[in-house]
Amino acid sequence: MEKRSIKRFAAVCLAGVVIFSLAACGKKENSGANLITSEKEKKEVVRLFGPMEKSDPDAANVARTATDMTVIMAEEKLGIQVEYKTYTAENYQEKTYDDVTLERARNQMDDLYLLNPDTIQILGEEGKLLDLSELESAKNLREVVKIANTVDGKLVAIPQEVVAHGLFVNKEMFDQYGLKLPETPEDFLECCRVFQENGIETPVGANRWWLENFVFAQAYADLYNGKNTAAEIEALNTGKSKYSDYMRPGFEFLQELIDKGYIDAKAAYTSEAIDGEGPDFLAQKTPIVMAYWGAANTKTAYGDPDFEMQVIGFPSKRGQMPVVSMTGYGISKEAEHLEDAKSLLNEMLSDEALLVYTKTNRVISPSKNVEVDCIPALKPLNDKIKENVYVLGSNAGMKVEQWGNTCLIVRDLLNGATVDECMEKFDRLQEESLKE
């Protein structure tokens, strides 16, 4: 499997959910030095590369993203200026955000980067990123954040939010047929059977991005919720254990959902997230879809349904299991403005700044000290996260990139590949990682 295509796919899967949702309502980046005031020229500058665009700091009544707000807080406290370098598809054409980020980071073109999980892993392994564990704010991080962003024992990236994926269910339809919300794969299959027998032809609305969450929930329920997480990951990284052995139950489960018509494989293969399955879910024709936390807060997604909606974890042998992914900020190890970049990120990730970010975006904070009230629909998922019950869909400490690879191989399954053929692809990926 070509690594370039994997990176491209992973960037779409996660950046579309997390990174590009941070885009500000601002102006295009303007590099004209004559527009910078003499006061700003006296300030120390930190260069930040990301996909967002910065709002004009001097404009009145301009909507700002949560990220902008934390940057402004840090700028004012530290007396430094953040210079945004912005990715736009029109500027880079065929190059993905990941492609451009790797080029810039390898050439020390910026100080601070907003990174997808696969680039965190690559740059961390190449030794291009600073160990952020020395930051004061790092002491407040949830364990899930540390695990997902540690490469070779170094904490190389930290996010401003934790993205939890779950099942969005129409609770009223479950109640109508006397069904409890599913805990295990067997429960889920039984619910689908009952729905189908009562005239709901396709109980699960699926798309081409998020079916891998069913796989992760079953594959890694024990790994992340047992007592041997580090040892199991080490066994995978050294080849003592096989990723395919972990993944097989989840793929067999998806194949059963397809075979029984509970998922329309053809529709799932081509459907965009929410656009494909969303209308039927909102019209109460489909009782189950899957999405990320923020979709429950967004009226253009599932934030305003005409029924009681609940967001629960994916079925696993340990019960309902949230699947967690995250992007993160990393600092170039050879950054020109290293100390200022460290100070900036430390302030952006302080509990004070993260409280502003979390309240603005209504998301899960990476800090264990920052909590905000979530809407009732998200309470089941939030309760699991609070209990540290989850699996990671992205983990920079695993030698085989998880999210993008699994997305692609699930698509192979949707397109007619057998479970055995899918497992062979995981084996080949693991063999390639052991040669590196």
Kinemage of the C-alpha trace (Angstrom):
@kinemage 1
@onewidth
@group {chain A} dominant
@subgroup {mainchain}
@vectorlist {calphas} color= white
{ca met a 1} P 0.000 0.000 0.000
{ca glu a 2} L 1.573 3.265 -1.100
{ca lys a 3} L 2.478 5.387 1.911
{ca arg a 4} L 1.692 8.638 0.115
{ca ser a 5} L -1.912 7.582 -0.422
{ca ile a 6} L -2.169 6.504 3.206
{ca lys a 7} L -0.951 9.896 4.388
{ca arg a 8} L -3.316 11.672 2.023
{ca phe a 9} L -6.281 9.612 3.240
{ca ala a 10} L -5.385 10.005 6.899
{ca ala a 11} L -5.148 13.755 6.458
{ca val a 12} L -8.652 13.888 5.045
{ca cys a 13} L -10.098 11.612 7.719
{ca leu a 14} L -8.779 13.447 10.744
{ca ala a 15} L -7.916 16.895 9.541
{ca gly a 16} L -11.396 17.228 8.155
{ca val a 17} L -12.800 16.581 11.618
{ca val a 18} L -10.304 18.441 13.741
{ca ile a 19} L -7.856 20.704 11.984
{ca phe a 20} L -9.924 22.315 9.277
{ca ser a 21} L -12.778 22.904 11.709
{ca leu a 22} L -10.477 25.485 13.283
{ca ala a 23} L -10.528 27.778 10.250
{ca ala a 24} L -11.064 31.373 11.306
{ca cys a 25} L -13.402 33.924 9.732
{ca gly a 26} L -10.534 36.174 8.799
{ca lys a 27} L -8.384 37.612 6.068
{ca lys a 28} L -5.862 35.881 3.858
{ca glu a 29} L -2.339 35.862 5.224
{ca asn a 30} L -0.580 39.057 4.195
{ca ser a 31} L 3.185 38.926 4.247
{ca gly a 32} L 3.681 42.600 3.435
{ca ala a 33} L 6.115 43.942 5.994
{ca asn a 34} L 4.811 47.476 5.503
{ca leu a 35} L 1.509 46.422 7.127
{ca ile a 36} L 3.171 45.495 10.425
{ca thr a 37} L 3.201 48.361 12.881
{ca ser a 38} L 6.459 49.580 14.329
{ca glu a 39} L 5.255 48.421 17.735
{ca lys a 40} L 4.808 44.852 16.496
{ca glu a 41} L 8.202 44.907 14.785
{ca lys a 42} L 9.776 45.347 18.195
{ca lys a 43} L 8.122 42.217 19.517
{ca glu a 44} L 9.642 38.767 19.318
{ca val a 45} L 8.019 36.730 16.551
{ca val a 46} L 6.954 33.078 16.598
{ca arg a 47} L 6.054 31.481 13.270
{ca leu a 48} L 3.099 29.099 13.388
{ca phe a 49} L 2.169 26.887 10.435
{ca gly a 50} L -1.373 25.575 10.272
{ca pro a 51} L -4.476 25.440 8.112
{ca met a 52} L -6.296 28.227 9.916
{ca glu a 53} L -6.238 31.874 8.945
{ca lys a 54} L -5.936 34.577 11.530
{ca ser a 55} L -8.620 37.166 12.060
{ca asp a 56} L -7.532 40.785 11.840
{ca pro a 57} L -6.615 41.573 15.466
{ca asp a 58} L -7.511 45.239 15.009
{ca ala a 59} L -10.932 44.758 13.434
{ca ala a 60} L -14.009 45.398 15.565
{ca asn a 61} L -16.689 42.739 16.041
{ca val a 62} L -14.878 40.060 14.065
{ca ala a 63} L -15.660 36.463 15.010
{ca arg a 64} L -12.585 34.654 16.228
{ca thr a 65} L -11.918 30.990 16.583
{ca ala a 66} L -11.159 29.462 19.939
{ca thr a 67} L -7.591 28.963 18.756
{ca asp a 68} L -7.234 32.643 17.902
{ca met a 69} L -8.482 33.553 21.341
{ca thr a 70} L -5.837 31.458 23.085
{ca val a 71} L -3.117 32.821 20.804
{ca ile a 72} L -4.181 36.380 21.576
{ca met a 73} L -4.145 35.615 25.300
{ca ala a 74} L -0.585 34.309 24.995
{ca glu a 75} L 0.570 37.211 22.821
{ca glu a 76} L -0.709 39.759 25.306
{ca lys a 77} L 0.754 38.000 28.314
{ca leu a 78} L 4.171 37.353 26.771
{ca gly a 79} L 4.531 40.449 24.604
{ca ile a 80} L 5.318 38.414 21.507
{ca gln a 81} L 3.736 38.283 18.054
{ca val a 82} L 2.519 35.139 16.283
{ca glu a 83} L 3.103 35.174 12.549
{ca tyr a 84} L 0.710 32.791 10.818
{ca lys a 85} L 1.861 30.785 7.833
{ca thr a 86} L -1.238 29.278 6.310
{ca tyr a 87} L -1.918 26.197 4.222
{ca thr a 88} L -4.566 26.585 1.559
{ca ala a 89} L -5.285 23.989 -1.100
{ca glu a 90} L -5.272 26.653 -3.809
{ca asn a 91} L -1.681 27.565 -2.959
{ca tyr a 92} L -0.362 24.017 -2.743
{ca gln a 93} L -2.617 22.369 -5.339
{ca glu a 94} L -1.867 18.628 -5.324
{ca lys a 95} L 0.017 18.634 -2.017
{ca thr a 96} L -1.947 17.714 1.082
{ca tyr a 97} L -1.622 19.544 4.365
{ca asp a 98} L 0.502 16.650 5.634
{ca asp a 99} L 2.812 16.798 2.615
{ca val a 100} L 3.457 20.496 3.110
{ca thr a 101} L 3.851 20.210 6.869
{ca leu a 102} L 6.517 17.528 6.495
{ca glu a 103} L 8.456 19.629 3.984
{ca arg a 104} L 8.348 22.724 6.160
{ca ala a 105} L 9.191 20.920 9.408
{ca arg a 106} L 12.109 19.033 7.865
{ca asn a 107} L 13.542 22.320 6.653
{ca gln a 108} L 12.943 24.233 9.910
{ca met a 109} L 10.777 26.803 8.109
{ca asp a 110} L 8.570 27.491 11.135
{ca asp a 111} L 8.690 27.319 14.912
{ca leu a 112} L 5.331 25.760 15.735
{ca tyr a 113} L 3.137 23.337 13.772
{ca leu a 114} L -0.397 21.992 14.035
{ca leu a 115} L 0.044 18.332 13.160
{ca asn a 116} L -2.061 15.330 12.183
{ca pro a 117} L -1.319 12.025 13.965
{ca asp a 118} L 0.627 10.517 11.073
{ca thr a 119} L 2.937 13.541 10.794
{ca ile a 120} L 3.393 13.585 14.574
{ca gln a 121} L 4.588 9.996 14.310
{ca ile a 122} L 6.870 10.604 11.318
{ca leu a 123} L 8.483 13.792 12.611
{ca gly a 124} L 8.778 12.333 16.113
{ca glu a 125} L 10.625 9.278 14.813
{ca glu a 126} L 12.886 11.528 12.722
{ca gly a 127} L 13.789 13.540 15.829
{ca lys a 128} L 12.451 16.790 14.375
{ca leu a 129} L 10.144 17.663 17.282
{ca leu a 130} L 10.947 18.995 20.732
{ca asp a 131} L 10.076 16.957 23.824
{ca leu a 132} L 7.243 19.004 25.340
{ca ser a 133} L 7.119 17.156 28.646
{ca glu a 134} L 9.206 19.983 30.131
{ca leu a 135} L 6.361 22.470 29.653
{ca glu a 136} L 4.556 23.388 32.854
{ca ser a 137} L 1.180 22.868 31.149
{ca ala a 138} L 2.119 19.291 30.240
{ca lys a 139} L 1.767 18.322 33.903
{ca asn a 140} L -2.001 18.803 33.616
{ca leu a 141} L -2.576 16.528 30.613
{ca arg a 142} L -4.937 13.582 30.605
{ca glu a 143} L -3.200 10.250 30.277
{ca val a 144} L -4.895 9.614 26.922
{ca val a 145} L -3.177 12.694 25.493
{ca lys a 146} L 0.243 11.596 26.673
{ca ile a 147} L -0.178 8.081 25.283
{ca ala a 148} L -1.357 9.260 21.870
{ca asn a 149} L 1.439 11.781 21.367
{ca thr a 150} L 4.493 10.053 22.780
{ca val a 151} L 7.131 8.828 20.327
{ca asp a 152} L 10.245 6.998 21.523
{ca gly a 153} L 9.518 8.115 25.073
{ca lys a 154} L 9.139 11.808 24.172
{ca leu a 155} L 5.928 13.850 24.311
{ca val a 156} L 6.225 15.505 20.898
{ca ala a 157} L 2.767 17.059 20.435
{ca ile a 158} L -0.141 18.366 22.512
{ca pro a 159} L -3.660 19.149 21.240
{ca gln a 160} L -6.124 21.796 22.373
{ca glu a 161} L -8.963 19.295 22.267
{ca val a 162} L -9.621 15.579 22.456
{ca val a 163} L -11.956 14.298 19.742
{ca ala a 164} L -14.222 11.447 20.793
{ca his a 165} L -16.163 9.435 18.203
{ca gly a 166} L -19.348 7.613 19.093
{ca leu a 167} L -22.621 6.150 17.916
{ca phe a 168} L -25.428 8.677 17.524
{ca val a 169} L -28.684 6.886 18.241
{ca asn a 170} L -32.356 7.794 18.071
{ca lys a 171} L -33.323 6.832 21.626
{ca glu a 172} L -37.030 7.077 20.811
{ca met a 173} L -36.761 4.429 18.093
{ca phe a 174} L -34.949 2.103 20.490
{ca asp a 175} L -37.683 2.656 23.076
{ca gln a 176} L -40.379 2.053 20.475
{ca tyr a 177} L -39.156 -1.492 19.942
{ca gly a 178} L -38.229 -2.182 23.564
{ca leu a 179} L -34.494 -2.180 22.894
{ca lys a 180} L -31.745 -1.289 25.321
{ca leu a 181} L -28.833 0.702 23.944
{ca pro a 182} L -26.201 -1.845 22.846
{ca glu a 183} L -23.146 -2.601 24.945
{ca thr a 184} L -21.522 -5.518 23.092
{ca pro a 185} L -21.237 -6.545 19.422
{ca glu a 186} L -23.880 -9.209 20.087
{ca asp a 187} L -26.245 -6.564 21.527
{ca phe a 188} L -25.700 -4.393 18.476
{ca leu a 189} L -26.473 -7.194 16.036
{ca glu a 190} L -29.671 -8.033 17.932
{ca cys a 191} L -30.824 -4.402 17.800
{ca cys a 192} L -30.186 -4.320 14.061
{ca arg a 193} L -32.132 -7.558 13.616
{ca val a 194} L -35.155 -6.164 15.445
{ca phe a 195} L -35.077 -2.918 13.505
{ca gln a 196} L -34.853 -4.731 10.186
{ca glu a 197} L -37.691 -7.110 11.082
{ca asn a 198} L -39.826 -4.063 11.808
{ca gly a 199} L -39.315 -2.574 8.375
{ca ile a 200} L -36.139 -0.522 8.826
{ca glu a 201} L -34.226 -1.900 5.880
{ca thr a 202} L -30.797 -0.477 6.741
{ca pro a 203} L -30.499 0.214 10.493
{ca val a 204} L -26.979 1.698 10.347
{ca gly a 205} L -26.275 4.829 8.334
{ca ala a 206} L -22.599 4.636 7.369
{ca asn a 207} L -20.080 6.637 5.360
{ca arg a 208} L -16.604 6.088 3.989
{ca trp a 209} L -14.772 7.741 6.872
{ca trp a 210} L -15.856 6.363 10.244
{ca leu a 211} L -16.624 2.645 10.085
{ca glu a 212} L -13.111 1.959 11.333
{ca asn a 213} L -14.320 3.048 14.781
{ca phe a 214} L -16.182 -0.270 15.094
{ca val a 215} L -12.849 -1.985 14.444
{ca phe a 216} L -10.833 0.078 16.922
{ca ala a 217} L -13.393 -0.401 19.706
{ca gln a 218} L -13.181 -4.175 19.436
{ca ala a 219} L -9.496 -4.433 18.542
{ca tyr a 220} L -8.104 -2.370 21.402
{ca ala a 221} L -10.696 -2.565 24.209
{ca asp a 222} L -8.387 -4.728 26.317
{ca leu a 223} L -5.144 -3.108 25.206
{ca tyr a 224} L -6.116 0.382 26.415
{ca asn a 225} L -8.289 -0.666 29.343
{ca gly a 226} L -6.177 -3.466 30.742
{ca lys a 227} L -2.975 -3.285 32.735
{ca asn a 228} L -0.441 -4.039 29.996
{ca thr a 229} L -0.875 -1.190 27.502
{ca ala a 230} L 2.823 -0.341 27.137
{ca ala a 231} L 3.880 -3.983 26.899
{ca glu a 232} L 1.236 -4.798 24.272
{ca ile a 233} L 2.221 -1.815 22.122
{ca glu a 234} L 5.879 -2.795 22.406
{ca ala a 235} L 4.998 -6.333 21.267
{ca leu a 236} L 3.222 -4.899 18.216
{ca asn a 237} L 6.097 -2.555 17.413
{ca thr a 238} L 8.648 -5.374 17.599
{ca gly a 239} L 6.552 -7.907 15.710
{ca lys a 240} L 5.983 -10.253 18.633
{ca ser a 241} L 2.239 -9.641 18.240
{ca lys a 242} L 0.297 -9.088 15.031
{ca tyr a 243} L -1.963 -6.153 14.325
{ca ser a 244} L -4.101 -8.483 12.241
{ca asp a 245} L -4.914 -10.593 15.310
{ca tyr a 246} L -6.243 -7.486 17.045
{ca met a 247} L -8.113 -6.235 13.972
{ca arg a 248} L -9.759 -9.454 12.818
{ca pro a 249} L -12.773 -9.459 15.202
{ca gly a 250} L -13.738 -5.944 14.165
{ca phe a 251} L -13.491 -6.741 10.461
{ca glu a 252} L -15.486 -9.930 10.909
{ca phe a 253} L -18.115 -7.879 12.717
{ca leu a 254} L -18.289 -5.355 9.861
{ca gln a 255} L -18.545 -8.193 7.349
{ca glu a 256} L -21.499 -9.630 9.274
{ca leu a 257} L -23.199 -6.224 9.285
{ca ile a 258} L -22.724 -6.061 5.517
{ca asp a 259} L -23.824 -9.654 4.876
{ca lys a 260} L -27.040 -9.156 6.852
{ca gly a 261} L -27.805 -5.869 5.133
{ca tyr a 262} L -27.522 -3.821 8.308
{ca ile a 263} L -24.995 -1.620 6.472
{ca asp a 264} L -25.246 -0.739 2.788
{ca ala a 265} L -21.645 -1.305 1.708
{ca lys a 266} L -22.066 0.375 -1.664
{ca ala a 267} L -23.566 3.525 -0.129
{ca ala a 268} L -20.990 3.572 2.670
{ca tyr a 269} L -18.122 3.295 0.179
{ca thr a 270} L -19.176 6.463 -1.631
{ca ser a 271} L -20.963 8.558 1.014
{ca glu a 272} L -19.389 11.617 2.569
{ca ala a 273} L -19.632 11.930 6.340
{ca ile a 274} L -22.993 13.245 7.585
{ca asp a 275} L -24.060 14.353 4.099
{ca gly a 276} L -24.787 10.760 3.104
{ca glu a 277} L -26.522 9.295 6.134
{ca gly a 278} L -27.500 12.478 7.978
{ca pro a 279} L -30.820 13.252 6.250
{ca asp a 280} L -32.246 9.772 6.933
{ca phe a 281} L -31.128 9.910 10.573
{ca leu a 282} L -32.714 13.320 11.109
{ca ala a 283} L -35.874 12.145 9.316
{ca gln a 284} L -36.016 9.175 11.750
{ca lys a 285} L -35.663 6.617 8.970
{ca thr a 286} L -32.304 5.366 10.292
{ca pro a 287} L -31.832 4.791 14.045
{ca ile a 288} L -28.015 4.652 14.157
{ca val a 289} L -25.200 6.728 12.674
{ca met a 290} L -21.658 7.481 13.778
{ca ala a 291} L -19.884 10.812 14.128
{ca tyr a 292} L -17.528 12.854 16.288
{ca trp a 293} L -18.336 14.805 19.469
{ca gly a 294} L -18.633 18.205 17.793
{ca ala a 295} L -21.357 17.010 15.419
{ca ala a 296} L -23.756 16.873 18.375
{ca asn a 297} L -23.197 20.590 18.985
{ca thr a 298} L -23.509 21.727 15.385
{ca lys a 299} L -26.915 22.548 13.956
{ca thr a 300} L -25.661 21.820 10.433
{ca ala a 301} L -24.915 18.270 11.642
{ca tyr a 302} L -26.881 16.623 14.478
{ca gly a 303} L -27.197 19.494 16.932
{ca asp a 304} L -30.913 20.094 16.530
{ca pro a 305} L -32.842 16.823 16.044
{ca asp a 306} L -36.612 16.487 16.479
{ca phe a 307} L -36.160 13.491 18.776
{ca glu a 308} L -34.190 12.378 21.820
{ca met a 309} L -30.671 11.634 20.643
{ca gln a 310} L -27.932 10.001 22.668
{ca val a 311} L -24.274 9.551 21.816
{ca ile a 312} L -22.766 6.327 23.122
{ca gly a 313} L -19.556 4.360 22.661
{ca phe a 314} L -19.058 1.688 20.031
{ca pro a 315} L -19.828 -1.912 21.029
{ca ser a 316} L -17.000 -3.938 22.554
{ca lys a 317} L -16.580 -6.867 24.900
{ca arg a 318} L -15.967 -4.276 27.632
{ca gly a 319} L -19.159 -2.398 26.826
{ca gln a 320} L -19.688 0.949 25.130
{ca met a 321} L -16.312 2.265 24.031
{ca pro a 322} L -15.486 5.807 22.846
{ca val a 323} L -12.847 6.022 20.118
{ca val a 324} L -10.492 8.950 20.628
{ca ser a 325} L -8.296 10.760 18.118
{ca met a 326} L -6.459 14.059 18.193
{ca thr a 327} L -4.193 16.394 16.319
{ca gly a 328} L -1.497 18.277 18.199
{ca tyr a 329} L 0.866 21.236 18.289
{ca gly a 330} L 4.538 20.412 17.927
{ca ile a 331} L 7.625 22.629 18.147
{ca ser a 332} L 10.557 22.226 15.777
{ca lys a 333} L 13.566 20.977 17.708
{ca glu a 334} L 15.696 23.422 15.725
{ca ala a 335} L 13.206 26.305 15.888
{ca glu a 336} L 14.724 29.720 15.271
{ca his a 337} L 12.642 31.188 18.090
{ca leu a 338} L 12.701 28.117 20.302
{ca glu a 339} L 12.288 29.662 23.751
{ca asp a 340} L 9.512 31.999 22.618
{ca ala a 341} L 7.738 29.119 20.883
{ca lys a 342} L 7.878 27.084 24.100
{ca ser a 343} L 6.522 30.000 26.116
{ca leu a 344} L 3.747 30.586 23.584
{ca leu a 345} L 2.599 26.972 23.513
{ca asn a 346} L 2.809 26.711 27.277
{ca glu a 347} L 0.403 29.653 27.587
{ca met a 348} L -1.942 28.340 24.857
{ca leu a 349} L -2.149 25.050 26.761
{ca ser a 350} L -2.520 26.552 30.218
{ca asp a 351} L -5.688 25.677 32.092
{ca glu a 352} L -6.806 29.310 31.770
{ca ala a 353} L -6.490 29.300 27.977
{ca leu a 354} L -7.904 25.782 27.587
{ca leu a 355} L -10.968 26.755 29.599
{ca val a 356} L -11.633 29.530 27.069
{ca tyr a 357} L -11.043 27.139 24.169
{ca thr a 358} L -13.183 24.380 25.668
{ca lys a 359} L -16.098 26.658 26.516
{ca thr a 360} L -16.017 28.255 23.073
{ca asn a 361} L -15.948 24.991 21.099
{ca arg a 362} L -17.756 22.862 23.729
{ca val a 363} L -15.240 20.037 23.444
{ca ile a 364} L -13.220 17.707 25.672
{ca ser a 365} L -10.119 19.398 27.027
{ca pro a 366} L -6.680 17.742 27.053
{ca ser a 367} L -6.255 19.053 30.599
{ca lys a 368} L -7.581 16.876 33.383
{ca asn a 369} L -8.365 20.090 35.291
{ca val a 370} L -10.688 21.602 32.685
{ca glu a 371} L -14.279 20.439 32.398
{ca val a 372} L -17.292 22.103 30.823
{ca asp a 373} L -20.891 21.036 30.830
{ca cys a 374} L -21.882 19.048 27.756
{ca ile a 375} L -25.343 18.764 26.266
{ca pro a 376} L -27.443 15.864 27.636
{ca ala a 377} L -27.049 13.866 24.426
{ca leu a 378} L -23.288 13.662 24.949
{ca lys a 379} L -23.411 12.666 28.617
{ca pro a 380} L -23.053 8.870 28.024
{ca leu a 381} L -19.905 9.408 25.959
{ca asn a 382} L -18.542 12.038 28.322
{ca asp a 383} L -19.067 9.782 31.346
{ca lys a 384} L -16.903 7.096 29.731
{ca ile a 385} L -14.122 9.588 28.998
{ca lys a 386} L -14.226 10.803 32.611
{ca glu a 387} L -13.844 7.189 33.732
{ca asn a 388} L -10.804 6.833 31.416
{ca val a 389} L -12.658 4.247 29.356
{ca tyr a 390} L -11.677 4.641 25.700
{ca val a 391} L -9.556 3.320 22.883
{ca leu a 392} L -7.230 5.358 20.684
{ca gly a 393} L -7.858 5.565 16.968
{ca ser a 394} L -4.548 7.371 16.552
{ca asn a 395} L -1.393 6.651 18.500
{ca ala a 396} L 1.940 8.107 17.453
{ca gly a 397} L 3.680 5.467 19.577
{ca met a 398} L 2.557 2.654 17.277
{ca lys a 399} L 4.915 1.973 14.380
{ca val a 400} L 2.022 1.237 12.014
{ca glu a 401} L -0.108 4.346 11.535
{ca gln a 402} L -3.609 3.496 12.705
{ca trp a 403} L -6.328 5.850 11.495
{ca gly a 404} L -5.480 6.245 7.815
{ca asn a 405} L -4.434 2.642 7.254
{ca thr a 406} L -7.544 1.241 8.892
{ca cys a 407} L -9.766 3.664 6.951
{ca leu a 408} L -8.290 2.414 3.697
{ca ile a 409} L -8.510 -1.265 4.544
{ca val a 410} L -12.121 -0.913 5.732
{ca arg a 411} L -12.861 0.615 2.334
{ca asp a 412} L -11.341 -2.470 0.733
{ca leu a 413} L -13.798 -4.562 2.737
{ca leu a 414} L -16.693 -2.379 1.581
{ca asn a 415} L -15.499 -2.835 -1.989
{ca gly a 416} L -15.580 -6.637 -1.778
{ca ala a 417} L -12.259 -7.716 -0.250
{ca thr a 418} L -12.414 -10.666 2.145
{ca val a 419} L -11.500 -10.381 5.807
{ca asp a 420} L -8.433 -12.562 5.156
{ca glu a 421} L -7.297 -10.238 2.367
{ca cys a 422} L -7.707 -7.273 4.687
{ca met a 423} L -5.653 -8.981 7.402
{ca glu a 424} L -2.895 -9.697 4.869
{ca lys a 425} L -2.634 -5.962 4.267
{ca phe a 426} L -2.143 -5.317 7.983
{ca asp a 427} L 0.540 -8.011 8.038
{ca arg a 428} L 2.348 -6.377 5.102
{ca leu a 429} L 2.186 -2.974 6.778
{ca gln a 430} L 3.638 -4.443 9.942
{ca glu a 431} L 6.420 -6.157 8.003
{ca glu a 432} L 7.284 -2.851 6.319
{ca ser a 433} L 7.392 -1.062 9.676
{ca leu a 434} L 9.818 -3.639 11.066
{ca lys a 435} L 12.243 -2.987 8.203
{ca glu a 436} L 12.421 0.746 8.918
